[in-house]
Amino acid sequence: MLKRLAPQIFAAARACSGGQLQQQANRTLAGSSVTSDKFPYFDAPNGPAVTSVPIEEEWYNRQRNLLPIMDKVPWIQPDTWVAPNAVVSGDVDIYDKVGIFFGAVVRGDLNKIRIGGYSVILDRAVVHAARAVPTGLNAATLIGDSVTVEPYCTLRSCRVEPKVLIGARSVVCEGAIIESETILTPGSVVPPARRIPSGELWGGNPARFIRKLTGNESKVITDSAEHYIALADMFMREELPYGTQWREVESYREKQVASNEYQWLNFREQKYLMRLHEEAEQLARLSQK
């Protein structure tokens, strides 16, 4: 039944918005065995999760990915790429050819964060710095050159020397030191104040020595950073350059919408109608048992 009503549901989604969406959904379902009278929750005041601003008027992502905190302002190089939904805030210095990927957070609100050249912070990784650490050492987070921080990692008030690969979902705690040419396996947890010597493979929770790195593994560290830097360059070329040219593009598209030359399909409303119908069918099957 859902497939049979899909064209009507999509037509309803394109034809209505706001408060009319619920009424149109009820009319669409009226010909089926599922009606609004049988399931009064259809008339609930909460409708689809849509904003008050028409979606066709939102052409660009207006999230700010560089945020000052009081007098602490992020400093980046022109060839550094920060993803549109990543956040770099506070006392953060990012040097040449760095990539901050989608959903990553680099937050220097309590202390300094320094990220060296040709390093990458991948998706949803978090880099933070505490105000102080129990060891009494510098609580800043210092990341050297050619370091790859894989997705979902957390680094806090630690020191990572150049040419290090930190596996996905790893945690490096306060005061830890990872020396150069080191690999952490995915899911590793480096306890506070732990020192990992150069040229070794560590892993586990807590992280333990596994073995010495081979020559090929040492090359993997730099190859990984170079691969993601090339990917960041590609993403950067896809973005609009700095300037006000986007205003003319937005004005042109608004004219297209006004003259019906550009049609926007609101998939959020369509998905809501589909989910509404699926829930109604499930309740209908349960009531027949």
C-alpha positions as CSV (number, residue, x, y, z in Angstrom):
1,M,0.0,0.0,0.0
2,L,2.9,2.4,0.7
3,K,4.3,1.9,-2.8
4,R,0.8,2.5,-4.3
5,L,0.3,5.8,-2.4
6,A,3.9,7.0,-2.9
7,P,3.2,9.3,-5.9
8,Q,0.3,10.9,-4.1
9,I,2.4,11.4,-1.0
10,F,5.2,13.0,-3.0
11,A,2.6,15.3,-4.7
12,A,1.2,16.3,-1.4
13,A,4.7,17.1,-0.1
14,R,5.4,19.4,-3.0
15,A,1.9,21.1,-2.9
16,C,1.8,22.0,0.8
17,S,3.9,23.4,3.6
18,G,3.6,24.3,7.2
19,G,0.1,23.5,8.8
20,Q,-1.4,22.3,5.5
21,L,1.0,19.3,5.4
22,Q,-0.9,17.4,8.1
23,Q,-4.3,18.0,6.4
24,Q,-3.0,16.9,3.0
25,A,-1.5,13.8,4.6
26,N,-4.9,12.9,6.1
27,R,-6.6,13.5,2.8
28,T,-4.1,11.3,1.0
29,L,-4.6,8.5,3.5
30,A,-8.4,8.8,3.4
31,G,-8.9,6.3,0.6
32,S,-6.9,3.6,2.5
33,S,-7.8,1.6,5.5
34,V,-5.8,4.0,7.7
35,T,-7.8,7.1,8.5
36,S,-7.3,10.1,10.8
37,D,-10.4,9.2,12.8
38,K,-9.0,5.7,13.6
39,F,-5.6,7.2,14.6
40,P,-6.2,10.6,16.1
41,Y,-2.5,11.2,16.7
42,F,-2.4,12.3,13.1
43,D,-4.0,15.6,14.3
44,A,-1.3,16.2,16.9
45,P,-0.1,19.9,16.8
46,N,3.6,18.9,16.2
47,G,4.2,18.5,12.5
48,P,7.4,17.8,10.5
49,A,10.7,19.1,11.8
50,V,11.0,22.0,9.3
51,T,12.2,25.5,10.0
52,S,10.0,28.6,9.7
53,V,12.2,29.8,6.8
54,P,11.4,28.1,3.5
55,I,14.2,25.6,2.7
56,E,14.5,27.0,-0.9
57,E,15.8,30.3,0.6
58,E,18.7,28.6,2.3
59,W,21.4,28.3,-0.3
60,Y,24.6,28.3,1.8
61,N,25.8,26.8,5.0
62,R,26.0,29.7,7.4
63,Q,27.8,27.9,10.2
64,R,30.9,29.7,11.4
65,N,33.8,27.3,11.5
66,L,36.3,29.8,12.9
67,L,35.2,31.2,16.2
68,P,37.1,33.6,18.5
69,I,36.7,33.2,22.2
70,M,37.1,36.6,24.0
71,D,40.6,37.7,22.8
72,K,41.6,34.3,21.6
73,V,41.4,34.2,17.8
74,P,42.2,31.1,15.6
75,W,45.2,31.7,13.3
76,I,45.4,29.6,10.1
77,Q,47.2,29.7,6.8
78,P,45.5,30.4,3.5
79,D,46.3,26.8,2.3
80,T,44.7,25.3,5.3
81,W,41.3,23.6,4.7
82,V,38.6,23.6,7.4
83,A,35.5,21.7,6.5
84,P,32.2,23.7,6.5
85,N,30.9,21.8,9.5
86,A,34.1,21.6,11.5
87,V,34.8,24.1,14.3
88,V,38.1,25.7,15.2
89,S,37.8,28.1,18.2
90,G,39.9,30.0,20.6
91,D,43.7,30.0,20.9
92,V,44.5,27.7,18.0
93,D,47.5,28.1,15.6
94,I,47.3,26.0,12.4
95,Y,50.3,26.0,10.1
96,D,50.9,25.2,6.4
97,K,48.8,22.6,4.5
98,V,46.6,21.3,7.3
99,G,43.2,19.6,6.8
100,I,40.5,19.8,9.5
101,F,37.8,17.4,8.2
102,F,34.1,17.1,8.5
103,G,32.7,17.4,12.0
104,A,36.1,17.8,13.7
105,V,36.4,20.1,16.7
106,V,39.6,22.0,17.7
107,R,38.8,23.9,20.8
108,G,41.4,26.1,22.4
109,D,39.3,27.8,25.1
110,L,41.3,26.8,28.2
111,N,44.8,26.6,26.7
112,K,46.8,26.7,23.5
113,I,46.6,24.3,20.6
114,R,49.3,24.1,17.9
115,I,48.9,21.9,14.8
116,G,52.0,21.6,12.5
117,G,52.2,21.6,8.8
118,Y,50.9,18.7,6.6
119,S,48.9,17.3,9.5
120,V,45.2,16.2,9.3
121,I,42.4,16.0,11.9
122,L,39.9,13.6,10.4
123,D,36.1,13.3,10.8
124,R,34.6,14.0,14.2
125,A,37.9,14.0,16.0
126,V,38.2,16.3,19.0
127,V,41.3,18.2,20.0
128,H,41.1,20.1,23.3
129,A,43.4,21.5,26.0
130,A,42.9,21.6,29.7
131,R,43.9,24.5,31.9
132,A,46.5,22.5,33.8
133,V,47.6,18.9,34.0
134,P,48.6,16.9,37.2
135,T,52.2,16.4,36.0
136,G,52.8,20.1,36.1
137,L,54.0,20.0,32.4
138,N,52.7,22.4,29.8
139,A,49.0,21.8,29.4
140,A,48.9,23.0,25.8
141,T,48.1,20.5,23.0
142,L,51.0,20.4,20.6
143,I,50.8,18.4,17.4
144,G,53.8,18.2,15.1
145,D,54.2,18.0,11.3
146,S,52.8,15.1,9.2
147,V,50.5,13.8,11.9
148,T,47.3,11.9,11.0
149,V,44.6,11.9,13.7
150,E,42.0,9.4,12.4
151,P,38.2,9.7,12.9
152,Y,36.6,9.9,16.4
153,C,39.9,10.4,18.2
154,T,40.2,12.6,21.3
155,L,43.4,14.4,22.1
156,R,43.6,16.5,25.3
157,S,46.6,18.4,26.6
158,C,49.1,16.0,25.0
159,R,52.2,16.4,22.9
160,V,52.4,14.6,19.5
161,E,55.7,14.8,17.8
162,P,56.1,14.8,13.9
163,K,55.2,11.8,11.8
164,V,52.7,10.0,14.0
165,L,49.6,8.0,13.0
166,I,46.9,7.9,15.7
167,G,44.3,5.2,14.9
168,A,40.6,5.7,14.8
169,R,38.7,6.2,18.1
170,S,41.9,6.5,20.1
171,V,42.2,8.6,23.2
172,V,45.4,10.5,24.2
173,C,45.0,11.8,27.8
174,E,46.6,14.8,29.6
175,G,50.3,15.0,29.8
176,A,51.0,12.1,27.4
177,I,53.9,12.3,25.0
178,I,54.0,10.5,21.7
179,E,57.4,10.7,20.1
180,S,58.0,10.8,16.3
181,E,57.5,7.9,13.9
182,T,55.0,6.1,16.1
183,I,51.8,4.4,15.3
184,L,48.8,3.9,17.7
185,T,46.4,1.1,16.7
186,P,42.7,2.0,16.5
187,G,40.9,2.2,19.8
188,S,44.0,2.8,21.9
189,V,43.9,4.7,25.1
190,V,47.1,6.5,26.2
191,P,46.9,7.1,30.0
192,P,47.9,10.5,31.5
193,A,51.6,11.3,31.5
194,R,52.5,8.1,29.5
195,R,55.5,8.4,27.1
196,I,55.6,6.4,23.9
197,P,59.1,6.1,22.5
198,S,60.0,6.8,18.9
199,G,59.7,4.1,16.2
200,E,57.3,1.8,18.0
201,L,53.8,0.3,17.5
202,W,51.5,0.7,20.6
203,G,47.9,-0.3,21.1
204,G,45.3,-1.4,23.6
205,N,43.5,0.0,26.6
206,P,45.7,1.1,28.3
207,A,48.2,1.4,25.4
208,R,51.1,-1.1,25.6
209,F,54.2,-1.7,23.5
210,I,53.6,-4.2,20.7
211,R,56.7,-4.2,18.6
212,K,59.1,-2.0,16.7
213,L,58.0,-0.5,13.4
214,T,59.3,-1.8,10.1
215,G,60.6,0.4,7.3
216,N,57.4,0.0,5.3
217,E,55.2,1.0,8.3
218,S,57.3,4.1,8.9
219,K,56.6,5.1,5.3
220,V,52.9,4.5,5.8
221,I,52.8,7.4,8.3
222,T,53.9,10.0,5.8
223,D,51.9,8.4,3.0
224,S,48.7,8.7,5.1
225,A,49.2,12.4,5.8
226,E,50.0,13.1,2.1
227,H,46.9,11.2,1.0
228,Y,44.5,13.2,3.2
229,I,46.2,16.5,2.4
230,A,45.6,15.8,-1.3
231,L,42.0,15.1,-0.4
232,A,41.7,18.4,1.5
233,D,43.1,20.2,-1.5
234,M,40.4,18.7,-3.7
235,F,37.7,19.8,-1.2
236,M,39.1,23.3,-1.1
237,R,39.0,23.6,-4.9
238,E,35.3,22.7,-4.8
239,E,34.4,25.6,-2.4
240,L,33.7,29.2,-3.4
241,P,36.7,31.5,-3.0
242,Y,36.6,34.3,-0.4
243,G,34.7,37.3,-1.6
244,T,31.1,38.5,-2.3
245,Q,30.5,36.6,-5.5
246,W,28.1,34.3,-3.7
247,R,25.7,37.2,-3.3
248,E,25.2,37.4,-7.0
249,V,24.8,33.6,-7.3
250,E,22.2,33.6,-4.5
251,S,20.3,36.5,-6.2
252,Y,20.3,34.6,-9.5
253,R,18.9,31.5,-7.9
254,E,16.2,33.4,-6.1
255,K,15.0,34.8,-9.4
256,Q,14.9,31.2,-10.8
257,V,12.7,30.1,-7.9
258,A,10.4,33.1,-8.3
259,S,10.0,32.3,-12.0
260,N,9.5,28.6,-11.4
261,E,12.7,27.8,-13.4
262,Y,14.3,26.2,-10.4
263,Q,12.2,23.6,-8.5
264,W,13.2,22.5,-5.0
265,L,12.0,19.2,-3.7
266,N,11.6,19.2,0.1
267,F,12.8,15.7,0.9
268,R,12.4,16.4,4.7
269,E,8.6,16.7,4.2
270,Q,8.5,13.7,1.9
271,K,10.4,11.6,4.4
272,Y,8.0,12.8,7.1
273,L,5.0,11.7,5.1
274,M,6.5,8.3,4.4
275,R,7.3,7.7,8.0
276,L,3.8,8.9,9.0
277,H,2.3,6.3,6.6
278,E,4.6,3.5,7.8
279,E,3.6,4.1,11.4
280,A,-0.1,4.1,10.5
281,E,0.3,0.8,8.7
282,Q,2.1,-0.7,11.7
283,L,-0.7,0.4,14.0
284,A,-3.3,-1.0,11.6
285,R,-1.6,-4.4,11.6
286,L,-1.4,-4.4,15.4
287,S,-5.1,-3.6,15.7
288,Q,-6.0,-6.5,13.5
289,K,-4.3,-9.0,15.6
